[in-house]
Amino acid sequence: MKTISVKEARFLHDYVLLITFTNGVVRNVDFSNFLHAPSTPSYLKAYSDEANFKNFKVENGNVVWGRDWDLIFPIPELYSGKICIPSK
């Protein structure tokens, strides 16, 4: 079975990205609950600023933020369209 990865991502609005996967599936993924959750690590709160959030890229089949991939999400979460909120 072929591994699914991110082919393309585009900012839509607020904290929502339109993500296209290598198998052709397209999802709107809302990251706002993750970014605004009290349990989100403080060093990731910088991405709750929309300007920082918009500064993502697709590398090696992943959507990543930061020079050293400070923020990255598992492909199954992105594919489901539901980002898990971190637990404390």
FENMO-V381964 format. One record per residue. N is the residue number from 1. PHI is phi as a letter, one per 20 degrees, with the letter a starting at -180 (* if undefined). PSI is psi as a letter, one per 20 degrees, with the letter a starting at -180 (* if undefined). Layout:
n = (N | N)
phi = (PHI | PHI)
psi = (PSI | PSI)
This chain:
n = (1 | 2 | 3 | 4 | 5 | 6 | 7 | 8 | 9 | 10 | 11 | 12 | 13 | 14 | 15 | 16 | 17 | 18 | 19 | 20 | 21 | 22 | 23 | 24 | 25 | 26 | 27 | 28 | 29 | 30 | 31 | 32 | 33 | 34 | 35 | 36 | 37 | 38 | 39 | 40 | 41 | 42 | 43 | 44 | 45 | 46 | 47 | 48 | 49 | 50 | 51 | 52 | 53 | 54 | 55 | 56 | 57 | 58 | 59 | 60 | 61 | 62 | 63 | 64 | 65 | 66 | 67 | 68 | 69 | 70 | 71 | 72 | 73 | 74 | 75 | 76 | 77 | 78 | 79 | 80 | 81 | 82 | 83 | 84 | 85 | 86 | 87 | 88)
phi = (* | f | f | e | b | e | e | b | b | c | f | d | a | l | c | d | d | e | d | d | e | f | e | n | f | c | c | e | d | d | e | f | f | f | f | d | f | g | e | f | g | g | f | e | f | g | e | f | f | g | f | f | f | f | e | d | b | d | c | l | m | c | e | c | c | n | f | d | l | g | c | b | c | f | g | g | f | f | f | f | n | c | e | f | e | f | e | e)
psi = (p | p | p | p | r | p | h | q | q | p | p | g | r | d | k | p | q | o | p | p | r | i | j | i | p | p | q | p | p | o | j | g | g | g | h | j | p | h | i | p | q | h | i | i | h | h | i | i | p | h | g | h | g | i | l | r | r | o | p | k | j | q | p | q | q | q | h | k | l | h | p | q | q | p | g | h | g | g | h | h | j | o | p | q | p | q | q | *)
